[in-house]
Amino acid sequence: MSSAAERLFKADDDPSALTDIYRSDCNLAVWHRSLTEDVASYGQNLSAAFTHYSTRFVGNLAAVEKHLTNDLPPAPGKSQFIQDIVLLSDMFSELLALREVGLRLAVLTRAMCPRFHVDRVPARLITTYSGDGTEWVENAFASRDRNGFVVVPDSAPINQLGSGHVALMKGEIWEGNEGKGLIHRSANANVHSPRCVLTLDCV
């Protein structure tokens, strides 16, 4: 891994790694964590049994917990799974001084965003509960055309988040980050190998 990439990571299991997002030379901060058995099992079961599951919600922590409690199907580990999402929502809110978060939880059987792109948001948190993690490319190995579209050559080294890892990505409208938002795309997924993905956005 190049020195440029190393600056993007705090390669340990300390959640304080996410605070690196405030560094001017960092557009991706990652908390390397392993899912607990209960949380991982629920995510895998959700992916296997509900291949068309998707929910979107905007609210504070209490509202997020209530929504997921009512919306998610019953199965062992549901409570732990919800508490994990509430924890991430809390961390995201605290880091970015938010009163509410925009939540999307979905089981994917195809790549939702198969082409490399950048997000026009200040920041986005993403984690994968089952299946392959999001792929990303360093800005140094890609370019942008006159319309701002990302161009990634076939020779560019592609990095990938691990399942359970928590990534905080700077987007294009983070102050001072225009033209430097994280270049990423969805990992492959199909009905035989679905993904369960959570994203949290600023609202």
C-alpha positions as CSV (number, residue, x, y, z in Angstrom):
1,M,0.0,0.0,0.0
2,S,1.4,3.4,-0.9
3,S,2.1,6.1,1.6
4,A,-0.8,8.1,0.1
5,A,-3.2,5.2,0.9
6,E,-1.7,4.7,4.4
7,R,-2.6,8.3,5.3
8,L,-6.3,7.3,4.7
9,F,-6.3,4.5,7.3
10,K,-5.8,3.9,10.9
11,A,-5.3,0.2,10.6
12,D,-6.5,-1.1,13.9
13,D,-9.7,-1.9,15.6
14,D,-10.0,1.5,17.4
15,P,-13.2,3.4,16.4
16,S,-11.3,6.6,16.9
17,A,-9.9,5.9,13.4
18,L,-13.0,7.6,12.1
19,T,-11.9,11.0,13.4
20,D,-9.2,11.0,10.8
21,I,-11.8,12.2,8.4
22,Y,-11.1,15.7,9.7
23,R,-7.5,15.6,8.4
24,S,-7.0,17.6,5.3
25,D,-5.1,14.8,3.6
26,C,-7.7,12.2,4.2
27,N,-10.9,11.5,2.2
28,L,-11.5,8.0,3.7
29,A,-11.3,7.0,7.3
30,V,-11.9,3.3,8.2
31,W,-12.5,1.5,11.5
32,H,-11.3,-2.0,11.0
33,R,-13.6,-4.1,13.1
34,S,-15.0,-7.6,13.2
35,L,-18.8,-8.1,13.6
36,T,-20.0,-10.0,16.6
37,E,-21.4,-13.5,15.9
38,D,-25.0,-12.3,16.6
39,V,-24.8,-9.3,14.3
40,A,-23.1,-11.2,11.5
41,S,-25.6,-14.0,11.7
42,Y,-28.6,-11.7,11.5
43,G,-27.1,-9.9,8.5
44,Q,-26.5,-13.1,6.7
45,N,-29.9,-14.5,7.5
46,L,-31.5,-11.2,6.3
47,S,-29.6,-11.4,3.1
48,A,-30.5,-15.0,2.5
49,A,-34.2,-14.8,3.4
50,F,-35.2,-11.3,2.2
51,T,-33.3,-10.6,-1.0
52,H,-35.6,-7.6,-1.8
53,Y,-35.4,-6.0,1.6
54,S,-34.8,-2.2,1.6
55,T,-35.6,0.6,4.0
56,R,-34.9,4.3,4.1
57,F,-35.5,6.5,7.1
58,V,-34.5,10.0,8.4
59,G,-34.6,10.6,12.1
60,N,-32.8,10.9,15.4
61,L,-31.4,7.9,17.3
62,A,-34.6,7.0,19.1
63,A,-36.6,7.2,15.9
64,V,-34.0,5.1,14.1
65,E,-34.2,2.4,16.7
66,K,-38.0,2.4,16.7
67,H,-38.2,2.3,12.9
68,L,-35.8,-0.7,12.7
69,T,-37.6,-2.5,15.5
70,N,-40.8,-2.3,13.6
71,D,-39.4,-2.8,10.1
72,L,-36.9,-5.6,10.4
73,P,-38.1,-9.2,10.4
74,P,-37.8,-11.2,13.6
75,A,-34.8,-13.6,13.9
76,P,-32.1,-14.4,16.4
77,G,-29.7,-11.5,16.8
78,K,-32.2,-8.8,15.7
79,S,-31.8,-6.7,18.9
80,Q,-28.0,-6.8,18.6
81,F,-28.2,-5.9,14.9
82,I,-30.3,-2.9,15.6
83,Q,-28.1,-1.8,18.5
84,D,-25.1,-1.9,16.2
85,I,-26.8,0.4,13.7
86,V,-27.9,2.7,16.5
87,L,-24.3,2.8,17.7
88,L,-23.0,3.7,14.2
89,S,-25.7,6.3,13.9
90,D,-24.7,7.8,17.2
91,M,-21.0,7.9,16.2
92,F,-21.8,9.4,12.8
93,S,-24.1,12.1,14.5
94,E,-21.4,12.9,17.1
95,L,-18.6,13.2,14.5
96,L,-20.5,15.5,12.2
97,A,-22.7,17.3,14.8
98,L,-26.0,16.0,13.3
99,R,-29.4,15.9,15.0
100,E,-30.7,13.4,12.5
101,V,-29.2,10.9,10.1
102,G,-30.4,9.6,6.7
103,L,-30.4,5.8,6.9
104,R,-30.6,3.3,4.1
105,L,-30.3,-0.5,4.8
106,A,-30.7,-2.8,1.9
107,V,-30.1,-6.4,0.7
108,L,-28.6,-6.1,-2.8
109,T,-28.6,-8.8,-5.4
110,R,-26.8,-6.6,-8.0
111,A,-24.3,-3.8,-7.8
112,M,-26.3,-0.7,-6.9
113,C,-23.6,1.7,-8.3
114,P,-21.5,-0.5,-10.6
115,R,-19.4,2.4,-12.0
116,F,-16.8,4.3,-10.2
117,H,-18.1,7.6,-9.0
118,V,-18.0,10.2,-6.3
119,D,-20.9,11.3,-4.0
120,R,-22.2,14.9,-3.9
121,V,-22.6,14.8,-0.2
122,P,-20.4,16.2,2.7
123,A,-19.8,12.7,4.0
124,R,-21.2,9.2,4.0
125,L,-20.8,6.2,6.4
126,I,-21.0,2.8,4.9
127,T,-20.6,-0.7,6.3
128,T,-21.4,-4.2,4.9
129,Y,-23.0,-6.7,7.2
130,S,-22.8,-9.6,4.7
131,G,-21.2,-10.0,1.3
132,D,-18.3,-8.1,-0.3
133,G,-17.3,-4.6,0.8
134,T,-17.3,-1.4,-1.2
135,E,-14.4,-1.0,-3.7
136,W,-12.4,2.3,-4.0
137,V,-9.6,3.8,-5.9
138,E,-7.1,6.5,-4.9
139,N,-7.5,9.8,-6.6
140,A,-3.9,9.6,-7.8
141,F,-4.8,6.6,-10.1
142,A,-7.9,8.2,-11.7
143,S,-8.9,11.4,-13.5
144,R,-12.0,13.4,-14.0
145,D,-13.3,14.7,-17.4
146,R,-14.4,18.3,-18.0
147,N,-17.9,17.3,-16.8
148,G,-16.6,16.0,-13.6
149,F,-17.2,12.3,-14.4
150,V,-14.6,9.9,-13.0
151,V,-12.3,8.0,-15.3
152,V,-10.6,5.0,-13.8
153,P,-8.1,3.1,-16.1
154,D,-8.1,-0.7,-16.2
155,S,-4.5,-0.6,-14.7
156,A,-5.6,1.3,-11.5
157,P,-5.2,-0.7,-8.3
158,I,-8.6,-1.3,-6.7
159,N,-8.9,-1.4,-3.0
160,Q,-11.8,-3.1,-1.1
161,L,-13.3,-2.7,2.3
162,G,-13.7,-5.8,4.5
163,S,-17.1,-7.0,5.6
164,G,-17.9,-5.3,8.9
165,H,-15.4,-2.5,8.4
166,V,-16.9,1.0,8.9
167,A,-15.9,3.5,6.3
168,L,-16.4,7.3,6.6
169,M,-16.0,8.8,3.1
170,K,-15.7,12.5,2.2
171,G,-17.8,13.6,-0.7
172,E,-17.6,16.4,-3.1
173,I,-19.3,19.0,-1.0
174,W,-17.2,18.6,2.2
175,E,-15.8,22.0,2.6
176,G,-12.5,22.3,0.7
177,N,-12.9,18.8,-0.9
178,E,-14.3,19.7,-4.3
179,G,-12.7,17.5,-6.9
180,K,-11.3,15.1,-4.3
181,G,-14.3,13.1,-3.1
182,L,-13.6,9.4,-2.6
183,I,-13.9,7.4,-5.8
184,H,-15.8,4.2,-5.2
185,R,-18.3,1.7,-6.5
186,S,-20.5,-1.1,-5.2
187,A,-19.1,-4.6,-5.0
188,N,-20.6,-7.3,-7.2
189,A,-23.7,-9.1,-5.8
190,N,-26.2,-11.6,-7.1
191,V,-29.0,-13.8,-5.8
192,H,-26.5,-16.5,-4.8
193,S,-24.1,-14.0,-3.1
194,P,-26.2,-11.0,-1.9
195,R,-24.9,-8.0,0.1
196,C,-26.4,-6.4,3.2
197,V,-25.3,-2.8,3.2
198,L,-25.9,0.2,5.6
199,T,-25.3,3.8,4.6
200,L,-25.7,6.9,6.7
201,D,-25.9,10.4,5.3
202,C,-26.0,13.9,6.6
203,V,-29.4,15.5,6.5
